Amino acid sequence: MNRSELGVALRVLRNASGMEAKAVARSAVMSPSKLSRIETGKISPSADDVDRVLTAIGVSESVKAEYLDAARAAATEATAWRLIQRAGLHKAQRRLRELEARMNLLRLFQPALVPGLLQTPEYMKAILSRYDDLSEETVRRTAGARIDRQEVLYDETKTFQFVITEPVLRWLIVPPTVMVGQLDRLVSASRLPNVDIRVVPLGGRKHDIANHAFVIRDDRAVTVETVHAEMVVTDPRDVSLYVSKFEGFSETAVSGDDMRALIEGIRDEFLREQETA
């Protein structure tokens, strides 16, 4: 079942239920225009979109499972960063906030940068300001939306597991003073009862390759960031590959007091370098 066939099938189910499009869209927490574009095949629905529409319609679990399988089989969705930027980076942050409000477990692997949910405002702005095509207003609005997202970390009904590599802590893509504050923020966040931060140290034998960043939400979807685009993977077979990769890195990472000692040691190195500069 391709994109247009899936959309038509959803429209047929909605019509058979007797529900109006506006009522379904409201119950599915999406705009009527988005539902219309899905039903006419103009956009590809994610597995989450299909799940919410079918829940709103009130189909049986067996029908829902069939349609979700079709959506996942059709979906590795890629959206170019230029299109995300054109639509508004702050809006993308708000969509992530909505996703994170609905999920229970987030697992994030990051070999390049401090994860957005753990970034200080200074780190965010320094990273975003590197892009010449982003205005000061865009940087400000995007950073503000990302800071708003971080409130979810204090919701103890949710679990957050972060695995980062040691180079993330040493990569001075921001000034040392900004990095010192960022490292302190990681130590502080690691003490939240529902937040587990682990660091894969540089030393020791490695059994996997830190290819790229990815985020797993509730074993249902994986978001992968590449140079040119953001991809969303929902096929269970593919999701399981990322879960396995995350667990492998998590097992070789240091956590708790050992992790905090590693981060604080790197922070102190930066502080000493500043004193002697």
GIMO-V75972 format. One record per pair of residues at least 12 apart in sequence whose ideal C-beta (glycine too) atoms are under 10 Angstrom apart, sorted by the first residue. I is the first residue (numbers start at 0). J is the second residue. Records with the same first field share a line. If there is no record, write none. Layout:
I->J ; J
This chain:
0->65 ; 66 ; 68 ; 69 ; 70 ; 72 ; 73
1->40 ; 43 ; 69 ; 72 ; 73
2->37 ; 40 ; 41 ; 42 ; 43 ; 44 ; 70 ; 73 ; 74
3->38 ; 39 ; 40 ; 41 ; 43
4->40 ; 69 ; 73
5->37 ; 38 ; 40 ; 43 ; 44 ; 49 ; 66 ; 69 ; 70 ; 72 ; 73 ; 74
6->34 ; 35 ; 36 ; 37 ; 38 ; 39 ; 40 ; 41 ; 42 ; 43 ; 44 ; 49
7->38 ; 39 ; 40
8->38 ; 49 ; 65 ; 66 ; 69
9->23 ; 34 ; 37 ; 38 ; 44 ; 48 ; 49 ; 52 ; 53 ; 56 ; 66 ; 70
10->23 ; 34 ; 35 ; 37 ; 38 ; 39 ; 40 ; 52
11->38
12->38 ; 52 ; 53 ; 56 ; 57 ; 58 ; 62 ; 66
13->34 ; 38 ; 52 ; 53 ; 55 ; 56 ; 58
14->38 ; 56
15->56 ; 58
16->55 ; 56 ; 57 ; 58
17->56
18->55 ; 56 ; 57
19->31
20->32 ; 34 ; 35 ; 38
21->34
22->55 ; 56
23->38 ; 51 ; 52 ; 53 ; 54 ; 55 ; 56 ; 57
24->37 ; 51 ; 52 ; 55
25->55
26->51 ; 52 ; 54 ; 55 ; 56 ; 57
27->47 ; 48 ; 49 ; 50 ; 51 ; 52 ; 53 ; 54 ; 55 ; 56
28->51 ; 55 ; 97 ; 101
29->44 ; 48 ; 51 ; 52 ; 55
33->48
34->48 ; 51 ; 52 ; 55
37->49 ; 52
38->52
42->76
43->70 ; 73 ; 74 ; 76 ; 231
44->66 ; 70 ; 73 ; 74 ; 76
45->70 ; 71 ; 74 ; 76 ; 219 ; 220 ; 231 ; 233
46->66 ; 67 ; 68 ; 69 ; 70 ; 71 ; 72 ; 73 ; 74 ; 76 ; 219 ; 220 ; 231 ; 232 ; 233 ; 234 ; 235
47->67 ; 70 ; 74 ; 98 ; 101 ; 102 ; 216 ; 217 ; 219 ; 220 ; 231 ; 233
48->70 ; 74
49->63 ; 66 ; 67 ; 68 ; 69 ; 70 ; 71 ; 73 ; 74 ; 233
50->63 ; 66 ; 67 ; 70 ; 219
51->101
52->66
53->65 ; 66 ; 67 ; 70
67->219 ; 233 ; 235
68->234 ; 235
70->233 ; 234
71->219 ; 220 ; 232 ; 233 ; 234 ; 235 ; 236 ; 237 ; 238
72->233 ; 234 ; 235 ; 236
73->233 ; 234
74->220 ; 230 ; 231 ; 232 ; 233 ; 234 ; 237
75->221 ; 223 ; 230 ; 231 ; 232 ; 233 ; 234 ; 237
76->220 ; 222 ; 228 ; 229 ; 230 ; 231 ; 232 ; 233
77->223 ; 225 ; 227 ; 228 ; 229 ; 230 ; 231 ; 232
78->91 ; 228 ; 229 ; 230 ; 231
79->225 ; 227 ; 228 ; 229
80->130 ; 224 ; 225 ; 226 ; 227 ; 228 ; 229
81->132 ; 227 ; 228
82->228 ; 229
83->228 ; 229
84->130 ; 132 ; 133 ; 137 ; 141
87->137 ; 140 ; 141 ; 144
88->127 ; 130 ; 133 ; 137 ; 138 ; 140 ; 141 ; 142 ; 144 ; 145
89->136 ; 137 ; 138 ; 139 ; 140 ; 141 ; 142 ; 143 ; 144 ; 145 ; 147
90->140 ; 141 ; 144
91->141 ; 144 ; 145 ; 229
92->115 ; 140 ; 141 ; 142 ; 143 ; 144 ; 145 ; 146 ; 147 ; 148
93->144 ; 145 ; 147 ; 148
94->144
95->115 ; 116 ; 144 ; 145 ; 148 ; 151 ; 214 ; 216 ; 222
96->144 ; 145 ; 147 ; 148 ; 149 ; 150 ; 151
97->148
98->148 ; 151 ; 214 ; 216 ; 217 ; 220 ; 222
99->116 ; 148 ; 149 ; 150 ; 151 ; 152 ; 154 ; 157 ; 159 ; 214 ; 216
100->148 ; 150 ; 151 ; 154 ; 157
101->157 ; 216 ; 217
102->151 ; 157 ; 158 ; 159 ; 215 ; 216 ; 217 ; 218 ; 219 ; 220
103->154 ; 156 ; 157 ; 158 ; 216 ; 217 ; 218
104->157 ; 158 ; 159 ; 160 ; 215 ; 216 ; 217 ; 218 ; 219
105->151 ; 152 ; 157 ; 158 ; 159 ; 160 ; 161 ; 194 ; 214 ; 215 ; 216 ; 217
106->158 ; 159 ; 160 ; 161 ; 162 ; 195 ; 213 ; 214 ; 215 ; 216 ; 217 ; 218 ; 221 ; 241 ; 242 ; 245 ; 246 ; 249
107->159 ; 160 ; 161 ; 162 ; 163 ; 196 ; 212 ; 213 ; 214 ; 215 ; 216 ; 222 ; 245
108->160 ; 161 ; 162 ; 163 ; 164 ; 197 ; 199 ; 209 ; 210 ; 211 ; 212 ; 213 ; 214 ; 215 ; 241 ; 244 ; 245 ; 247 ; 248 ; 249 ; 252
109->161 ; 162 ; 163 ; 164 ; 167 ; 209 ; 211 ; 212 ; 213 ; 214 ; 224
110->162 ; 163 ; 164 ; 165 ; 166 ; 167 ; 170 ; 199 ; 208 ; 209 ; 210 ; 211 ; 212 ; 213 ; 248
111->163 ; 164 ; 166 ; 167 ; 170 ; 172 ; 209 ; 211 ; 212 ; 224
112->126 ; 163 ; 167 ; 170 ; 172 ; 173 ; 212 ; 224
113->126 ; 161 ; 163 ; 167 ; 168 ; 170 ; 172 ; 173 ; 178 ; 181 ; 182 ; 184 ; 185
114->159 ; 161 ; 162 ; 163 ; 167 ; 185 ; 188 ; 196 ; 212 ; 214
115->142 ; 145 ; 146 ; 148 ; 149 ; 214
116->145 ; 148 ; 149 ; 150 ; 151 ; 152 ; 159 ; 161 ; 188 ; 194 ; 214
117->149 ; 152 ; 159 ; 161 ; 163 ; 181 ; 184 ; 185 ; 187 ; 188 ; 189 ; 194 ; 196
118->142 ; 145 ; 146 ; 149 ; 173 ; 181 ; 184 ; 185
119->146 ; 149 ; 173 ; 177 ; 178 ; 180 ; 181 ; 182 ; 183 ; 184 ; 185
120->142 ; 143 ; 145 ; 146 ; 149 ; 177 ; 180 ; 184
121->142 ; 173 ; 174 ; 176 ; 177 ; 178 ; 180 ; 181 ; 184
122->142 ; 172 ; 173 ; 177 ; 178 ; 180 ; 181 ; 182 ; 184
123->138 ; 141 ; 142 ; 143 ; 145 ; 146 ; 173 ; 177 ; 181
124->138 ; 139 ; 141 ; 142 ; 145 ; 173 ; 177
125->138 ; 142 ; 172 ; 173 ; 174 ; 177 ; 178 ; 181
126->138 ; 142 ; 172 ; 173 ; 177
127->139 ; 141 ; 142 ; 145
128->142 ; 173
129->172 ; 173
149->188
152->188 ; 191 ; 193 ; 194
153->191 ; 192 ; 193 ; 194
154->193
155->191 ; 192 ; 193 ; 194
156->193
157->193 ; 194
158->192 ; 193 ; 194 ; 195
159->188 ; 191 ; 193 ; 194 ; 195 ; 196
160->193 ; 194 ; 195 ; 196 ; 197 ; 215 ; 245 ; 246 ; 249 ; 254
161->185 ; 188 ; 189 ; 194 ; 195 ; 196 ; 197 ; 198 ; 214 ; 249 ; 252
162->195 ; 196 ; 197 ; 198 ; 199 ; 209 ; 244 ; 245 ; 246 ; 247 ; 248 ; 249 ; 250 ; 251 ; 252 ; 254
163->185 ; 196 ; 197 ; 198 ; 199 ; 209 ; 212 ; 248 ; 252 ; 258 ; 262
164->198 ; 199 ; 200 ; 201 ; 205 ; 209 ; 248 ; 252
165->198 ; 199 ; 200 ; 201 ; 202 ; 252 ; 253 ; 261 ; 262 ; 265
166->199 ; 201 ; 209
167->181 ; 185 ; 198 ; 199 ; 209 ; 212
168->181 ; 182 ; 185 ; 198 ; 200 ; 201 ; 261 ; 262 ; 264 ; 265 ; 266 ; 268 ; 269
169->182 ; 201 ; 265 ; 268 ; 269
171->269 ; 272
174->269 ; 273
175->266 ; 268 ; 269 ; 270 ; 272 ; 273 ; 276
176->269 ; 270 ; 273
178->265 ; 266 ; 269
179->265 ; 266 ; 267 ; 268 ; 269 ; 270 ; 273
180->266
181->262 ; 266
182->261 ; 262 ; 263 ; 264 ; 265 ; 266 ; 267 ; 269 ; 270
183->262 ; 263 ; 266
184->262
185->198 ; 258 ; 259 ; 262 ; 263 ; 266
186->258 ; 259 ; 260 ; 262 ; 263 ; 266
187->259
189->254 ; 255 ; 256 ; 258 ; 259 ; 262
190->259
195->249 ; 252 ; 254 ; 255 ; 258
196->252 ; 254 ; 255 ; 258 ; 259 ; 262
197->248 ; 249 ; 250 ; 251 ; 252 ; 253 ; 254 ; 255 ; 257 ; 258
198->252 ; 253 ; 254 ; 257 ; 258 ; 259 ; 261 ; 262 ; 265
199->247 ; 248 ; 249 ; 250 ; 251 ; 252 ; 253
200->251 ; 252 ; 253 ; 257 ; 258 ; 261
203->251
204->251
205->247 ; 248 ; 251
206->247 ; 248 ; 250 ; 251
207->243 ; 244 ; 247 ; 248 ; 251
208->244
209->244 ; 248
210->223 ; 225 ; 244
211->223 ; 224 ; 225 ; 226
212->224 ; 225
213->230 ; 232 ; 241 ; 244 ; 245
214->231 ; 241 ; 245
215->232 ; 238 ; 239 ; 241 ; 242 ; 244 ; 245
216->231 ; 238
217->238
218->235 ; 238 ; 239 ; 241 ; 242
219->233 ; 235 ; 238
220->232 ; 233 ; 234 ; 237 ; 238 ; 241
221->233 ; 234 ; 237 ; 238 ; 239 ; 240 ; 241 ; 242 ; 244 ; 245
222->241
223->237 ; 241
